[in-house]
Protein backbone atom coordinates (compact mmCIF):
# COMPACT_ATOMS: atom_id res chain seq x y z
CA UNK A 1 0.00 0.00 0.00
CA UNK A 2 1.14 3.54 -0.70
CA UNK A 3 0.53 4.58 2.94
CA UNK A 4 3.32 2.22 4.00
CA UNK A 5 5.86 3.48 1.45
CA UNK A 6 8.83 5.24 3.03
CA UNK A 7 11.59 6.30 0.61
CA UNK A 8 13.79 7.31 3.55
CA UNK A 9 14.08 3.62 4.43
CA UNK A 10 15.56 2.88 1.02
CA UNK A 11 12.40 1.21 -0.22
CA UNK A 12 11.50 1.22 -3.88
CA UNK A 13 7.96 2.04 -4.96
CA UNK A 14 7.02 -0.28 -7.81
CA UNK A 15 3.77 0.28 -9.65
CA UNK A 16 4.38 -2.65 -11.99
CA UNK A 17 4.97 -6.21 -10.84
CA UNK A 18 7.78 -8.21 -12.49
CA UNK A 19 5.16 -9.88 -14.73
CA UNK A 20 4.08 -6.44 -16.05
CA UNK A 21 0.79 -6.29 -14.16
CA UNK A 22 -0.10 -3.02 -12.46
CA UNK A 23 -0.50 -2.84 -8.69
CA UNK A 24 -4.25 -2.15 -8.49
CA UNK A 25 -3.97 0.11 -5.44
CA UNK A 26 -1.53 2.36 -7.35
CA UNK A 27 -3.20 2.31 -10.76
CA UNK A 28 -3.77 5.87 -12.03
CA UNK A 29 -7.27 7.15 -12.61
CA UNK A 30 -6.90 7.00 -16.39
CA UNK A 31 -8.63 4.98 -19.08
CA UNK A 32 -6.67 2.31 -20.91
CA UNK A 33 -6.82 4.48 -24.04
CA UNK A 34 -5.34 7.44 -22.14
CA UNK A 35 -2.56 5.25 -20.74
CA UNK A 36 -1.74 3.96 -24.23
CA UNK A 37 -1.72 7.50 -25.64
CA UNK A 38 0.67 8.67 -22.93
CA UNK A 39 2.90 5.68 -23.66
CA UNK A 40 2.89 6.55 -27.37
CA UNK A 41 3.96 10.09 -26.49
CA UNK A 42 6.81 8.77 -24.32
CA UNK A 43 8.00 6.58 -27.19
CA UNK A 44 7.72 9.54 -29.58
CA UNK A 45 9.81 11.71 -27.26
CA UNK A 46 12.42 8.92 -27.02
CA UNK A 47 12.64 8.70 -30.82
CA UNK A 48 12.72 12.49 -31.24
CA UNK A 49 15.46 12.66 -28.62
CA UNK A 50 17.54 10.02 -30.39
CA UNK A 51 17.14 11.89 -33.68
CA UNK A 52 18.17 15.21 -32.10
CA UNK A 53 21.22 13.62 -30.50
CA UNK A 54 22.17 12.14 -33.86
CA UNK A 55 21.83 15.57 -35.51
CA UNK A 56 23.93 17.13 -32.78
CA UNK A 57 26.68 14.54 -33.23
CA UNK A 58 26.65 15.18 -36.98
CA UNK A 59 27.20 18.88 -36.36
CA UNK A 60 23.76 19.75 -37.74
CA UNK A 61 22.44 20.90 -34.36
CA UNK A 62 24.20 22.90 -31.69
CA UNK A 63 24.24 22.02 -28.05
CA UNK A 64 21.55 19.48 -27.23
CA UNK A 65 20.68 18.06 -23.83
CA UNK A 66 19.40 14.48 -24.24
CA UNK A 67 16.36 13.45 -22.22
CA UNK A 68 16.60 9.67 -22.50
CA UNK A 69 15.23 8.04 -19.37
CA UNK A 70 13.20 11.11 -18.38
CA UNK A 71 10.32 10.65 -20.81
CA UNK A 72 7.79 9.42 -18.24
CA UNK A 73 8.56 12.27 -15.82
CA UNK A 74 8.12 14.85 -18.57
CA UNK A 75 5.04 13.40 -20.24
CA UNK A 76 3.38 12.55 -16.92
CA UNK A 77 4.00 15.89 -15.24
CA UNK A 78 2.92 17.87 -18.33
CA UNK A 79 -0.20 15.73 -18.70
CA UNK A 80 -1.20 16.50 -15.11
CA UNK A 81 -1.23 20.26 -15.75
CA UNK A 82 -4.30 22.27 -16.59
CA UNK A 83 -4.26 24.28 -19.83
CA UNK A 84 -3.94 27.57 -17.92
CA UNK A 85 -0.96 26.36 -15.83
CA UNK A 86 2.39 27.96 -16.53
CA UNK A 87 5.47 25.91 -17.33
CA UNK A 88 9.07 27.00 -17.14
CA UNK A 89 10.93 24.22 -18.96
CA UNK A 90 14.62 23.95 -18.40
CA UNK A 91 17.54 22.36 -20.19
CA UNK A 92 16.26 18.77 -20.60
CA UNK A 93 12.55 19.28 -21.11
CA UNK A 94 11.83 18.40 -24.74
CA UNK A 95 8.88 16.27 -23.62
CA UNK A 96 7.30 19.12 -21.68
CA UNK A 97 7.60 21.49 -24.64
CA UNK A 98 6.00 18.88 -26.91
CA UNK A 99 3.21 18.06 -24.45
CA UNK A 100 2.38 21.76 -24.14
CA UNK A 101 1.86 22.01 -27.91
CA UNK A 102 5.23 23.15 -29.23
CA UNK A 103 5.74 21.40 -32.58
CA UNK A 104 8.80 19.16 -32.79
CA UNK A 105 10.01 21.25 -35.75
CA UNK A 106 10.16 24.33 -33.53
CA UNK A 107 11.93 22.43 -30.77
CA UNK A 108 14.59 21.31 -33.24
CA UNK A 109 14.90 24.82 -34.69
CA UNK A 110 15.43 26.16 -31.18
CA UNK A 111 18.31 23.75 -30.57
CA UNK A 112 19.70 24.64 -34.00
CA UNK A 113 19.95 28.27 -32.88
CA UNK A 114 17.02 29.63 -34.89
DOPALUM-748710 format. One record per atom (N, C-alpha, C): x, y, z. Coordinates in pm, whole numbers, padded with zeros to 5 digits, always signed. Last residue first. Layout:
% DOPALUM-748710
XYZ;...
END
This chain:
% DOPALUM-748710
+01792+02876-03413;+01702+02963-03489;+01602+03028-03396;+01959+02686-03301;+01995+02827-03288;+01907+02922-03364;+01881+02431-03288;+01970+02464-03400;+02007+02612-03400;+01699+02433-03087;+01831+02375-03057;+01931+02398-03171;+01488+02551-03236;+01543+02616-03118;+01685+02565-03089;+01438+02352-03424;+01490+02482-03469;+01551+02560-03352;+01332+02154-03254;+01459+02131-03324;+01520+02263-03369;+01098+02286-03180;+01193+02243-03077;+01330+02221-03141;+00972+02313-03425;+01016+02433-03353;+01116+02400-03243;+00921+02043-03482;+01001+02125-03575;+01055+02248-03503;+00745+01970-03281;+00880+01916-03279;+00972+01997-03370;+00544+02239-03155;+00574+02140-03258;+00721+02095-03252;+00417+02263-02837;+00523+02315-02923;+00556+02208-03026;+00229+02159-02658;+00186+02201-02791;+00292+02261-02880;+00308+02047-02426;+00238+02176-02414;+00207+02236-02551;+00451+01829-02508;+00321+01806-02445;+00240+01935-02432;+00687+01959-02598;+00600+01888-02691;+00460+01870-02634;+00791+02059-02353;+00760+02149-02464;+00659+02084-02558;+00824+01813-02221;+00730+01912-02168;+00692+02010-02278;+01020+01687-02378;+00888+01627-02362;+00784+01724-02312;+01244+01853-02342;+01183+01840-02474;+01041+01786-02464;+01401+01936-02122;+01255+01928-02111;+01186+01922-02247;+01660+02010-02008;+01626+01877-02060;+01476+01853-02054;+01661+02289-01920;+01754+02236-02019;+01710+02104-02083;+01319+02368-01852;+01462+02395-01840;+01538+02317-01947;+01003+02533-01865;+01093+02422-01896;+01238+02464-01886;+00777+02640-01689;+00907+02700-01714;+01006+02588-01742;+00436+02685-01736;+00547+02591-01733;+00674+02669-01764;+00114+02749-01593;+00239+02796-01653;+00346+02689-01638;-00217+02643-01666;-00096+02636-01583;+00026+02683-01661;-00432+02623-01833;-00394+02757-01792;-00268+02759-01704;-00468+02343-01870;-00426+02428-01983;-00379+02567-01941;-00312+02170-01594;-00430+02227-01659;-00382+02319-01772;-00097+01881-01582;-00123+02026-01575;-00256+02062-01640;-00046+01618-01633;-00120+01650-01511;-00155+01798-01499;+00118+01619-01855;-00020+01573-01870;-00106+01614-01750;+00360+01694-01742;+00292+01787-01833;+00146+01748-01852;+00419+01462-01594;+00400+01589-01524;+00329+01690-01613;+00432+01266-01804;+00338+01255-01692;+00313+01387-01623;+00638+01360-01969;+00504+01340-02024;+00401+01337-01911;+00852+01368-01780;+00812+01485-01857;+00669+01473-01907;+00867+01112-01673;+00856+01227-01582;+00805+01350-01658;+00900+00959-01907;+00779+00942-01824;+00759+01061-01731;+01154+01046-02004;+01032+01065-02081;+00906+01056-01995;+01404+01014-01909;+01320+01111-01838;+01184+01130-01904;+01546+00851-02073;+01523+00804-01937;+01433+00896-01856;+01686+01110-02262;+01660+00967-02250;+01651+00925-02104;+01734+01368-02328;+01636+01345-02222;+01607+01196-02200;+02027+01565-02407;+01940+01448-02424;+01851+01426-02302;+02069+01879-02509;+02068+01806-02383;+01973+01687-02396;+02282+02015-02746;+02155+01948-02723;+02167+01866-02595;+02433+02270-02933;+02424+02202-02805;+02287+02138-02792;+02326+02245-03271;+02420+02290-03169;+02411+02207-03043;+02318+02027-03544;+02244+02090-03436;+02347+02130-03332;+02490+01907-03712;+02376+01975-03774;+02287+02044-03671;+02689+01747-03621;+02720+01888-03636;+02607+01968-03699;+02627+01494-03560;+02665+01518-03698;+02704+01664-03722;+02539+01521-03303;+02668+01454-03323;+02718+01468-03466;+02291+01639-03353;+02393+01713-03278;+02531+01652-03303;+02157+01432-03479;+02183+01557-03551;+02293+01637-03484;+02147+01251-03263;+02217+01214-03386;+02252+01339-03468;+01985+01393-03090;+02122+01362-03050;+02207+01323-03170;+01750+01394-03241;+01817+01521-03210;+01962+01497-03169;+01689+01119-03242;+01714+01189-03368;+01791+01320-03342;+01646+01074-02971;+01754+01002-03039;+01790+01070-03170;+01423+01240-02935;+01546+01266-02862;+01665+01198-02930;+01234+01112-03089;+01272+01249-03124;+01404+01286-03057;+01217+00871-02944;+01264+00870-03082;+01310+01009-03126;+01117+00969-02698;+01242+00892-02702;+01300+00894-02842;+00877+01085-02782;+00981+01171-02726;+01115+01099-02728;+00743+00849-02861;+00772+00954-02958;+00884+01045-02909;+00719+00721-02614;+00800+00658-02719;+00838+00762-02825;+00548+00904-02490;+00681+00877-02432;+00773+00815-02536;+00325+00881-02656;+00396+01009-02649;+00535+00991-02588;+00249+00619-02601;+00289+00655-02737;+00368+00786-02738;+00177+00654-02332;+00290+00568-02366;+00342+00601-02506;-00048+00813-02364;+00067+00867-02293;+00192+00785-02322;-00210+00625-02497;-00172+00750-02564;-00051+00814-02496;-00243+00431-02298;-00174+00396-02423;-00129+00521-02497;-00386+00581-02110;-00256+00525-02074;-00177+00490-02199;-00618+00631-02257;-00534+00744-02214;-00394+00694-02177;-00717+00370-02284;-00682+00448-02404;-00590+00565-02368;-00772+00306-02019;-00667+00231-02091;-00623+00306-02216;-00812+00607-01825;-00863+00498-01908;-00746+00425-01974;-00691+00672-01495;-00690+00700-01639;-00750+00581-01713;-00588+00698-01222;-00727+00715-01261;-00734+00761-01406;-00328+00450-01186;-00377+00587-01203;-00522+00589-01250;-00284+00205-00937;-00320+00231-01076;-00376+00373-01089;-00231+00122-00686;-00153+00236-00735;-00187+00274-00879;-00382-00100-00638;-00397+00011-00544;-00322+00136-00590;-00293-00277-00842;-00425-00215-00849;-00441-00094-00757;-00001-00274-01007;-00050-00284-00869;-00182-00207-00864;-00009-00422-01329;-00010-00302-01246;-00063-00334-01106;+00212-00666-01464;+00079-00629-01416;+00089-00510-01322;+00464-00752-01525;+00408-00644-01605;+00269-00600-01563;+00586-00929-01358;+00516-00988-01473;+00448-00882-01560;+00683-00766-01151;+00778-00821-01249;+00711-00882-01372;+00438-00496-01134;+00497-00621-01084;+00594-00674-01189;+00452-00144-01118;+00438-00265-01199;+00506-00383-01131;+00516+00029-00921;+00377+00028-00965;+00349-00096-01049;+00718+00036-00651;+00702-00028-00781;+00555-00036-00814;+00937+00211-00463;+00796+00204-00496;+00785+00148-00637;+01180+00083-00251;+01150+00122-00388;+01000+00107-00411;+01335+00205+00049;+01240+00121-00022;+01220+00173-00164;+01491+00352+00215;+01556+00288+00102;+01465+00195+00025;+01361+00494+00399;+01408+00362+00443;+01474+00285+00329;+01264+00707+00267;+01379+00731+00355;+01435+00600+00411;+01035+00626+00138;+01159+00630+00061;+01282+00653+00147;+00794+00427+00239;+00883+00524+00303;+01015+00527+00228;+00464+00320+00219;+00586+00348+00145;+00668+00456+00215;+00220+00285+00332;+00332+00222+00400;+00466+00255+00334;+00040+00399+00161;+00053+00458+00294;+00174+00403+00368;+00039+00230-00060;+00114+00354-00070;+00135+00418+00067;+00083-00119+00000;+00000+00000+00000;+00087+00125+00000;
END
